[in-house]
């Protein structure tokens, strides 16, 4: 029983360390998706990947569509393949 609890604590400890990484991105802000399922993304020039922005209201990013900006962000959820980009939370606009 104690081994199972210890294994669970270790497993969740590793998961907690992988999330919340801070990254710097520079790219174009765009709205993707259809009418009810749209979301705001940033397309990073260096890695050529799209990231879904979770807190678009915090920095009024909707008004910055089609502009190239540089942001500091924290990864909330890793990408799960094509059509499911990584989810980020914007910390700062540079």
N, C-alpha and C positions, 0 to 999 in steps of 0.2 A: 504494500500500500504506500509506504513512504517513498519507494523508488518511483512509483507512478506519479506521485505529487511532485517530486523533484524533477522528473522528466518534463512534466507540463510547465513548471516554472522556468526551466531552462529554455524550452521551446518558445514560450511567449517572450522571454527575454531577448532571444535572437530576432524575433519578428519586430519587437519594439525598436531595436537598433537599426533595422533597415529602413523604416519609415521615418519621415521627417527630415530627410537630407536637404540641405540648402544648396540651391543651384542658381547660377546666373544665366539668363536667357536674353537673346536679342532677336527680335523677329517681328512679323506683321500680325496684328490683332485682326481676327475675323470671326464672324458668326457662322456656325455650321449647323446642319440638321434641317428638318422640315418644321412646319408651322408650330406644332405644340412641343416638339422634342428638340428644340434648338439649344445650342450652348456656345459659349465664347471660347475661342482657342487662340493660342499663340503658336506660330510656326517658326521654330528655331532655325536660323540660317546655318549654323555650324553642324548640328547633328541631323538636320533635315527631318525633324520629327515634330508632330503636333502635340500640344499639351492642353488639356481641358482646364479652364480657369474656374475655380470653385467660388471665389469671393469677388465676383465682377463688380458688385456695388461699392465695395470698400474704396476703390480709387477711381470710380466713375469710368471704367474701362470701355463701356458700351459706346461712349461718345468718341473713343479713339480708334474706331474700326478703320481698317485699311491704312493705319499709320504704323511705322516701324519704331518700336520702343525697346528699351533695355530694362529688364526687371530682375529683382531678386525674389526667388520663390522657394517654397518648401514643398517637397513631394508628399502628397497625402496618400496616393494609391498608385502603384506601378501599372504600366500598360499591360493589357491582357491580349494584345494582338491587333490585327487590322480592324479598324472601326471602334476600338476601345482604347483611346489614348490615355496616357498617364494623367492623373488629376493633381493639380497644383493649387497652392494658396499663395497669392501674391503678398510678399512682405514689404517690398519697397520698390518704387519706380526710380530709376537712375537717370 
